Amino acid sequence: MTGMRFLLFALLLPALPAAAECECLWQGAFIDVQGQTDLVISGEVVAASGNSIDMRVQRRLRGELYVETVRVWLDTGDLCRAGQENFPLQSTWVMALDRIDEIPPGGFNPNTPNVSFGRVGDYSLSRCGGYWLRQAENMVSGNLTGGPRWEMEPKMSPILLELVAGYVDGSIDAKTLDEAGRVDPALQELIINTRLFLQQGQ
């Protein structure tokens, strides 16, 4: 009888619904996706709970922001967001974030408030492109200008955060940013200082 029950269970198993999985197309490197988001910041992970992290903003690169800390909602279900395990406490990042303007039906369960779609006014981080860059002091690295698809941290020379900020605000073009990734960081700093000197002279 036990063997019969096992056989019946095995036959029914394929009919059970599969767990929901994210499916999305690769949207491109950071330079391709950041302009379509609501907020670009540099910041430190200062707290984590459920599927969210809190980022203390060190620098706002683009977008409106009136708080010092933003909550970023990450992956759960089939939302196609970055996984929380990628962002440990005290790590620093540049992130291109989407503001949460409305919550879909079933997006919030009061029994599990720390695991949900998120709250209106908070932000989410997609994993369908290079929406984040790792930051170490004033240097950043990641899928910045066109690394392999789905590779979030391809091998590249770290680039000064100031250059990324210049691209985001439109004062540096993609070609300059790409070329900067092939030169020594000290030379990158010289490029920035020269640019700032020339701007002040104008």
Summary of the structure (lengths in Angstrom):
residues: 202
radius of gyration: 20.9
end to end distance: 89.0
largest distance: 89.4
contacts: 586
relative contact order: 0.15
helix: 28%
strand: 24%
